[in-house]
């Protein structure tokens, strides 16, 4: 069953909480994305930002697996949420 948009948005917000709760992960996120806390906060309601947050976790499997476990989901669910928010648009694996 596909993930609905509201469920994907919720998972993206959980991902933000997960990222900012860990200093090393948060610092890596900001370094890689070029964002700062204000820009992250400002974009939280946008699907592109939500997809980017999930994409950050997807790009490094240990982070993906750790996050998925922390929200009692499968890594595939995180990828499905990323896709529901427009992640990977135009890219087929």
The first five atom37 places (N, CA, C, CB, O) and aatype in JSON, in Angstrom:
{
  "aatype": [20, 20, 20, 20, 20, 20, 20, 20, 20, 20, 20, 20, 20, 20, 20, 20, 20, 20, 20, 20, 20, 20, 20, 20, 20, 20, 20, 20, 20, 20, 20, 20, 20, 20, 20, 20, 20, 20, 20, 20, 20, 20, 20, 20, 20, 20, 20, 20, 20, 20, 20, 20, 20, 20, 20, 20, 20, 20, 20, 20, 20, 20, 20, 20, 20, 20, 20, 20, 20, 20, 20, 20, 20, 20, 20, 20, 20, 20, 20, 20, 20, 20, 20, 20, 20, 20, 20, 20, 20, 20, 20, 20, 20],
  "atom_mask": [
    [1, 1, 1, 1, 1],
    [1, 1, 1, 1, 1],
    [1, 1, 1, 1, 1],
    [1, 1, 1, 1, 1],
    [1, 1, 1, 1, 1],
    [1, 1, 1, 1, 1],
    [1, 1, 1, 1, 1],
    [1, 1, 1, 1, 1],
    [1, 1, 1, 1, 1],
    [1, 1, 1, 1, 1],
    [1, 1, 1, 1, 1],
    [1, 1, 1, 1, 1],
    [1, 1, 1, 1, 1],
    [1, 1, 1, 1, 1],
    [1, 1, 1, 1, 1],
    [1, 1, 1, 1, 1],
    [1, 1, 1, 1, 1],
    [1, 1, 1, 1, 1],
    [1, 1, 1, 1, 1],
    [1, 1, 1, 1, 1],
    [1, 1, 1, 1, 1],
    [1, 1, 1, 1, 1],
    [1, 1, 1, 1, 1],
    [1, 1, 1, 1, 1],
    [1, 1, 1, 1, 1],
    [1, 1, 1, 1, 1],
    [1, 1, 1, 1, 1],
    [1, 1, 1, 1, 1],
    [1, 1, 1, 1, 1],
    [1, 1, 1, 1, 1],
    [1, 1, 1, 1, 1],
    [1, 1, 1, 1, 1],
    [1, 1, 1, 1, 1],
    [1, 1, 1, 1, 1],
    [1, 1, 1, 1, 1],
    [1, 1, 1, 1, 1],
    [1, 1, 1, 1, 1],
    [1, 1, 1, 1, 1],
    [1, 1, 1, 1, 1],
    [1, 1, 1, 1, 1],
    [1, 1, 1, 1, 1],
    [1, 1, 1, 1, 1],
    [1, 1, 1, 1, 1],
    [1, 1, 1, 1, 1],
    [1, 1, 1, 1, 1],
    [1, 1, 1, 1, 1],
    [1, 1, 1, 1, 1],
    [1, 1, 1, 1, 1],
    [1, 1, 1, 1, 1],
    [1, 1, 1, 1, 1],
    [1, 1, 1, 1, 1],
    [1, 1, 1, 1, 1],
    [1, 1, 1, 1, 1],
    [1, 1, 1, 1, 1],
    [1, 1, 1, 1, 1],
    [1, 1, 1, 1, 1],
    [1, 1, 1, 1, 1],
    [1, 1, 1, 1, 1],
    [1, 1, 1, 1, 1],
    [1, 1, 1, 1, 1],
    [1, 1, 1, 1, 1],
    [1, 1, 1, 1, 1],
    [1, 1, 1, 1, 1],
    [1, 1, 1, 1, 1],
    [1, 1, 1, 1, 1],
    [1, 1, 1, 1, 1],
    [1, 1, 1, 1, 1],
    [1, 1, 1, 1, 1],
    [1, 1, 1, 1, 1],
    [1, 1, 1, 1, 1],
    [1, 1, 1, 1, 1],
    [1, 1, 1, 1, 1],
    [1, 1, 1, 1, 1],
    [1, 1, 1, 1, 1],
    [1, 1, 1, 1, 1],
    [1, 1, 1, 1, 1],
    [1, 1, 1, 1, 1],
    [1, 1, 1, 1, 1],
    [1, 1, 1, 1, 1],
    [1, 1, 1, 1, 1],
    [1, 1, 1, 1, 1],
    [1, 1, 1, 1, 1],
    [1, 1, 1, 1, 1],
    [1, 1, 1, 1, 1],
    [1, 1, 1, 1, 1],
    [1, 1, 1, 1, 1],
    [1, 1, 1, 1, 1],
    [1, 1, 1, 1, 1],
    [1, 1, 1, 1, 1],
    [1, 1, 1, 1, 1],
    [1, 1, 1, 1, 1],
    [1, 1, 1, 1, 1],
    [1, 1, 1, 1, 1]
  ],
  "atom_positions": [
    [[0.85, -1.19, 0.0], [0.0, 0.0, 0.0], [0.89, 1.25, 0.0], [-0.96, 0.0, 1.23], [1.76, 1.38, 0.86]],
    [[0.68, 2.15, -0.94], [1.51, 3.36, -1.01], [1.33, 4.25, 0.22], [1.19, 4.15, -2.27], [0.28, 4.25, 0.86]],
    [[2.36, 4.98, 0.51], [2.32, 5.92, 1.63], [1.58, 7.18, 1.19], [3.76, 6.26, 2.14], [1.86, 7.73, 0.12]],
    [[0.66, 7.63, 1.99], [-0.1, 8.85, 1.71], [0.75, 10.08, 2.05], [-1.43, 8.87, 2.52], [1.69, 10.0, 2.83]],
    [[0.41, 11.19, 1.45], [1.19, 12.42, 1.64], [1.29, 12.82, 3.1], [0.58, 13.55, 0.84], [2.37, 13.19, 3.55]],
    [[0.2, 12.76, 3.84], [0.25, 13.18, 5.25], [1.19, 12.29, 6.06], [-1.16, 13.14, 5.86], [1.89, 12.76, 6.95]],
    [[1.2, 11.02, 5.75], [2.11, 10.08, 6.43], [3.56, 10.38, 6.06], [1.75, 8.6, 6.06], [4.45, 10.32, 6.9]],
    [[3.79, 10.72, 4.79], [5.13, 11.07, 4.33], [5.6, 12.36, 5.0], [5.17, 11.21, 2.8], [6.76, 12.47, 5.41]],
    [[4.71, 13.34, 5.1], [5.05, 14.6, 5.76], [5.4, 14.38, 7.23], [3.9, 15.6, 5.65], [6.34, 14.97, 7.75]],
    [[4.63, 13.53, 7.88], [4.89, 13.21, 9.29], [6.26, 12.55, 9.43], [3.8, 12.29, 9.86], [7.02, 12.88, 10.34]],
    [[6.55, 11.62, 8.54], [7.84, 10.94, 8.61], [8.98, 11.92, 8.37], [7.9, 9.79, 7.59], [10.03, 11.81, 9.0]],
    [[8.79, 12.87, 7.47], [9.83, 13.88, 7.21], [10.08, 14.73, 8.46], [9.42, 14.77, 6.03], [11.22, 15.05, 8.77]],
    [[9.02, 15.09, 9.16], [9.2, 15.88, 10.39], [9.87, 15.04, 11.47], [7.84, 16.4, 10.89], [10.66, 15.57, 12.25]],
    [[9.55, 13.76, 11.53], [10.25, 12.87, 12.46], [11.73, 12.79, 12.09], [9.61, 11.45, 12.44], [12.59, 12.72, 12.97]],
    [[12.02, 12.8, 10.8], [13.41, 12.76, 10.34], [14.17, 14.02, 10.77], [13.47, 12.61, 8.81], [15.32, 13.94, 11.18]],
    [[13.51, 15.16, 10.67], [14.14, 16.4, 11.12], [14.47, 16.3, 12.61], [13.22, 17.63, 10.85], [15.58, 16.63, 13.03]],
    [[13.52, 15.85, 13.4], [13.75, 15.7, 14.84], [14.91, 14.75, 15.11], [12.47, 15.19, 15.55], [15.74, 15.0, 15.98]],
    [[14.96, 13.66, 14.35], [16.04, 12.68, 14.5], [17.39, 13.3, 14.17], [15.78, 11.45, 13.59], [18.37, 13.11, 14.9]],
    [[17.44, 14.05, 13.09], [18.7, 14.67, 12.65], [19.19, 15.7, 13.65], [18.52, 15.31, 11.28], [20.36, 15.69, 14.02]],
    [[18.32, 16.59, 14.09], [18.77, 17.66, 14.98], [19.05, 17.18, 16.4], [17.73, 18.76, 15.03], [19.71, 17.87, 17.17]],
    [[18.56, 16.0, 16.75], [18.81, 15.46, 18.09], [20.23, 14.91, 18.26], [17.8, 14.37, 18.4], [20.7, 14.75, 19.38]],
    [[20.89, 14.64, 17.16], [22.25, 14.08, 17.2], [23.23, 15.11, 16.64], [22.34, 12.74, 16.41], [23.16, 15.48, 15.47]],
    [[24.13, 15.58, 17.49], [25.04, 16.65, 17.09], [25.81, 16.34, 15.81], [26.02, 16.92, 18.21], [25.85, 17.17, 14.9]],
    [[26.42, 15.17, 15.73], [27.24, 14.83, 14.56], [26.38, 14.75, 13.3], [27.98, 13.49, 14.78], [26.79, 15.23, 12.24]],
    [[25.21, 14.16, 13.41], [24.32, 14.04, 12.26], [23.81, 15.42, 11.83], [23.13, 13.12, 12.61], [23.77, 15.72, 10.63]],
    [[23.44, 16.23, 12.79], [22.98, 17.59, 12.5], [24.07, 18.4, 11.81], [22.53, 18.3, 13.79], [23.82, 19.08, 10.82]],
    [[25.29, 18.32, 12.34], [26.39, 19.08, 11.75], [26.69, 18.62, 10.32], [27.65, 18.95, 12.61], [26.96, 19.44, 9.45]],
    [[26.63, 17.3, 10.09], [26.86, 16.77, 8.74], [25.74, 17.22, 7.8], [26.94, 15.23, 8.78], [26.0, 17.58, 6.65]],
    [[24.5, 17.19, 8.29], [23.36, 17.64, 7.48], [23.56, 19.1, 7.03], [22.04, 17.5, 8.27], [23.41, 19.41, 5.85]],
    [[23.88, 19.97, 7.97], [24.05, 21.38, 7.63], [25.26, 21.58, 6.71], [24.21, 22.21, 8.91], [25.21, 22.41, 5.8]],
    [[26.33, 20.83, 6.94], [27.52, 20.97, 6.09], [27.26, 20.51, 4.66], [28.69, 20.18, 6.69], [27.68, 21.16, 3.71]],
    [[26.56, 19.4, 4.52], [26.3, 18.85, 3.19], [25.25, 19.67, 2.44], [25.84, 17.4, 3.29], [25.39, 19.91, 1.24]],
    [[24.21, 20.09, 3.13], [23.12, 20.79, 2.45], [23.37, 22.29, 2.28], [21.83, 20.6, 3.21], [22.78, 22.93, 1.41]],
    [[24.24, 22.84, 3.11], [24.47, 24.28, 3.07], [23.38, 25.07, 3.77], [24.58, 24.73, 1.64], [23.4, 26.3, 3.75]],
    [[22.45, 24.38, 4.39], [21.38, 25.04, 5.13], [21.86, 25.43, 6.52], [20.14, 24.14, 5.23], [22.89, 24.95, 6.99]],
    [[21.11, 26.3, 7.15], [21.28, 26.56, 8.57], [19.94, 26.3, 9.24], [21.8, 28.03, 8.84], [18.95, 25.99, 8.57]],
    [[19.9, 26.43, 10.55], [18.68, 26.11, 11.29], [17.5, 26.96, 10.83], [18.9, 26.3, 12.78], [16.38, 26.46, 10.73]],
    [[17.73, 28.24, 10.56], [16.64, 29.12, 10.13], [16.08, 28.69, 8.77], [17.13, 30.57, 10.06], [14.86, 28.68, 8.58]],
    [[16.95, 28.34, 7.85], [16.49, 27.91, 6.52], [15.73, 26.59, 6.61], [17.68, 27.77, 5.56], [14.73, 26.4, 5.92]],
    [[16.21, 25.7, 7.45], [15.52, 24.43, 7.65], [14.12, 24.68, 8.2], [16.31, 23.5, 8.6], [13.14, 24.15, 7.68]],
    [[14.04, 25.48, 9.25], [12.74, 25.8, 9.86], [11.8, 26.44, 8.85], [12.93, 26.74, 11.06], [10.62, 26.1, 8.78]],
    [[12.32, 27.38, 8.06], [11.5, 28.1, 7.09], [10.94, 27.18, 6.01], [12.31, 29.21, 6.45], [9.86, 27.45, 5.47]],
    [[11.65, 26.11, 5.7], [11.21, 25.23, 4.62], [10.45, 24.0, 5.04], [12.35, 24.82, 3.85], [10.07, 23.2, 4.18]],
    [[10.23, 23.82, 6.32], [9.62, 22.58, 6.8], [8.25, 22.26, 6.23], [9.51, 22.63, 8.27], [7.87, 21.09, 6.16]],
    [[7.52, 23.27, 5.82], [6.17, 23.01, 5.28], [6.19, 22.7, 3.79], [5.27, 24.2, 5.55], [5.15, 22.39, 3.21]],
    [[7.36, 22.77, 3.16], [7.48, 22.55, 1.73], [7.88, 21.1, 1.43], [8.51, 23.51, 1.12], [8.78, 20.55, 2.06]],
    [[7.2, 20.5, 0.48], [7.47, 19.1, 0.12], [8.91, 18.91, -0.34], [6.52, 18.64, -0.98], [9.52, 17.88, -0.05]],
    [[9.48, 19.89, -1.05], [10.86, 19.77, -1.51], [11.83, 19.66, -0.33], [11.25, 20.96, -2.39], [12.75, 18.84, -0.35]],
    [[11.62, 20.47, 0.68], [12.48, 20.41, 1.86], [12.29, 19.09, 2.6], [12.19, 21.6, 2.81], [13.26, 18.46, 3.03]],
    [[11.05, 18.67, 2.74], [10.76, 17.4, 3.41], [11.42, 16.24, 2.67], [9.25, 17.17, 3.52], [12.02, 15.36, 3.29]],
    [[11.31, 16.24, 1.35], [11.94, 15.19, 0.55], [13.45, 15.25, 0.68], [11.52, 15.31, -0.93], [14.11, 14.21, 0.72]],
    [[14.01, 16.43, 0.74], [15.46, 16.58, 0.88], [15.96, 16.02, 2.2], [15.85, 18.04, 0.76], [17.03, 15.41, 2.26]],
    [[15.19, 16.24, 3.25], [15.57, 15.7, 4.57], [15.59, 14.18, 4.53], [14.6, 16.21, 5.67], [16.54, 13.54, 5.0]],
    [[14.53, 13.59, 3.96], [14.51, 12.13, 3.84], [15.61, 11.65, 2.91], [13.13, 11.65, 3.33], [16.24, 10.62, 3.17]],
    [[15.86, 12.38, 1.83], [16.91, 12.02, 0.9], [18.28, 12.0, 1.56], [16.92, 12.97, -0.26], [19.11, 11.15, 1.25]],
    [[18.51, 12.93, 2.46], [19.78, 12.96, 3.2], [19.98, 11.65, 3.96], [19.8, 14.15, 4.18], [21.08, 11.1, 3.95]],
    [[18.94, 11.17, 4.61], [19.05, 9.9, 5.35], [19.19, 8.72, 4.4], [17.83, 9.71, 6.25], [19.93, 7.78, 4.69]],
    [[18.48, 8.75, 3.3], [18.53, 7.67, 2.32], [19.92, 7.54, 1.71], [17.49, 7.89, 1.22], [20.35, 6.43, 1.39]],
    [[20.61, 8.64, 1.56], [21.92, 8.64, 0.91], [23.01, 7.93, 1.69], [22.34, 10.05, 0.65], [24.06, 7.62, 1.13]],
    [[22.8, 7.67, 2.97], [23.79, 6.96, 3.77], [23.06, 5.87, 4.54], [24.56, 7.94, 4.76], [22.38, 6.13, 5.53]],
    [[23.2, 4.64, 4.07], [22.39, 3.53, 4.57], [22.38, 3.39, 6.09], [22.87, 2.26, 3.97], [21.32, 3.14, 6.66]],
    [[23.52, 3.53, 6.78], [23.44, 3.42, 8.24], [22.5, 4.45, 8.87], [24.83, 3.59, 8.84], [21.8, 4.14, 9.83]],
    [[22.47, 5.67, 8.33], [21.54, 6.69, 8.84], [20.1, 6.29, 8.54], [21.85, 8.07, 8.22], [19.21, 6.44, 9.38]],
    [[19.87, 5.78, 7.33], [18.53, 5.34, 6.93], [18.03, 4.24, 7.86], [18.54, 4.84, 5.49], [16.9, 4.31, 8.35]],
    [[18.85, 3.25, 8.09], [18.45, 2.11, 8.93], [18.2, 2.56, 10.37], [19.53, 1.0, 8.89], [17.23, 2.15, 11.0]],
    [[19.09, 3.41, 10.87], [18.92, 3.9, 12.25], [17.64, 4.71, 12.4], [20.13, 4.76, 12.66], [16.9, 4.53, 13.37]],
    [[17.38, 5.61, 11.45], [16.16, 6.4, 11.52], [14.92, 5.53, 11.42], [16.15, 7.46, 10.43], [13.99, 5.67, 12.21]],
    [[14.9, 4.64, 10.44], [13.74, 3.76, 10.26], [13.44, 2.99, 11.54], [13.97, 2.78, 9.1], [12.29, 2.89, 11.95]],
    [[14.47, 2.46, 12.17], [14.28, 1.71, 13.42], [13.74, 2.63, 14.52], [15.6, 1.07, 13.86], [12.93, 2.21, 15.34]],
    [[14.2, 3.89, 14.53], [13.78, 4.8, 15.59], [12.3, 5.17, 15.5], [14.62, 6.06, 15.55], [11.7, 5.55, 16.51]],
    [[11.72, 5.05, 14.31], [10.29, 5.36, 14.14], [9.49, 4.09, 13.85], [10.09, 6.38, 13.01], [8.34, 4.15, 13.41]],
    [[10.12, 2.94, 14.12], [9.47, 1.63, 13.98], [8.92, 1.42, 12.57], [8.34, 1.49, 15.0], [7.79, 0.98, 12.38]],
    [[9.75, 1.74, 11.58], [9.38, 1.55, 10.18], [10.49, 0.79, 9.48], [9.13, 2.92, 9.48], [11.58, 0.62, 10.02]],
    [[10.21, 0.34, 8.27], [11.22, -0.3, 7.43], [11.91, 0.78, 6.61], [10.58, -1.38, 6.5], [11.31, 1.81, 6.31]],
    [[13.17, 0.57, 6.25], [13.84, 1.53, 5.38], [13.07, 1.78, 4.08], [15.25, 1.05, 5.05], [13.07, 2.9, 3.56]],
    [[12.42, 0.76, 3.56], [11.63, 0.92, 2.33], [10.5, 1.92, 2.52], [11.07, -0.43, 1.89], [10.12, 2.61, 1.58]],
    [[9.96, 1.99, 3.74], [8.89, 2.96, 4.03], [9.42, 4.39, 3.93], [8.3, 2.71, 5.43], [8.72, 5.29, 3.47]],
    [[10.66, 4.58, 4.38], [11.27, 5.91, 4.29], [11.45, 6.3, 2.83], [12.64, 5.95, 5.04], [11.19, 7.44, 2.44]],
    [[11.89, 5.35, 2.02], [12.05, 5.61, 0.58], [10.69, 5.9, -0.06], [12.73, 4.4, -0.12], [10.58, 6.79, -0.9]],
    [[9.68, 5.17, 0.34], [8.32, 5.41, -0.2], [7.83, 6.8, 0.2], [7.33, 4.33, 0.31], [7.19, 7.48, -0.6]],
    [[8.13, 7.23, 1.42], [7.73, 8.57, 1.86], [8.48, 9.63, 1.04], [8.02, 8.76, 3.37], [7.89, 10.63, 0.63]],
    [[9.76, 9.41, 0.82], [10.57, 10.31, 0.01], [9.97, 10.45, -1.38], [12.03, 9.81, -0.08], [9.85, 11.56, -1.91]],
    [[9.58, 9.33, -1.98], [8.96, 9.34, -3.31], [7.61, 10.07, -3.28], [8.77, 7.89, -3.83], [7.29, 10.83, -4.19]],
    [[6.82, 9.84, -2.23], [5.5, 10.49, -2.11], [5.63, 12.01, -2.05], [4.77, 9.98, -0.87], [4.71, 12.73, -2.44]],
    [[6.76, 12.48, -1.57], [7.0, 13.92, -1.45], [7.71, 14.49, -2.69], [7.82, 14.2, -0.21], [8.07, 15.67, -2.72]],
    [[7.91, 13.64, -3.7], [8.53, 14.11, -4.93], [9.99, 13.78, -5.07], [8.37, 15.57, -5.03], [10.62, 14.16, -6.06]],
    [[10.54, 13.07, -4.1], [11.95, 12.67, -4.18], [12.16, 11.68, -5.32], [12.42, 12.06, -2.85], [11.36, 10.78, -5.53]],
    [[13.25, 11.87, -6.05], [13.57, 10.96, -7.15], [12.7, 11.15, -8.37], [13.45, 9.57, -6.69], [12.69, 10.31, -9.27]],
    [[11.98, 12.24, -8.42], [11.08, 12.49, -9.56], [11.88, 12.44, -10.85], [10.37, 13.87, -9.43], [12.9, 13.11, -11.0]],
    [[11.4, 11.62, -11.78], [12.06, 11.48, -13.06], [13.2, 10.48, -13.07], [12.56, 12.78, -13.49], [13.8, 10.23, -14.11]],
    [[13.51, 9.92, -11.9], [14.59, 8.94, -11.81], [13.99, 7.59, -11.47], [15.65, 9.36, -10.74], [13.32, 7.43, -10.45]],
    [[14.22, 6.65, -12.33], [13.73, 5.29, -12.07], [14.9, 4.38, -11.85], [12.84, 4.77, -13.23], [15.85, 4.39, -12.63]],
    [[14.85, 3.58, -10.8], [15.96, 2.67, -10.48], [15.7, 1.34, -11.09], [16.14, 2.52, -8.97], [16.51, 0.42, -10.94]]
  ]
}
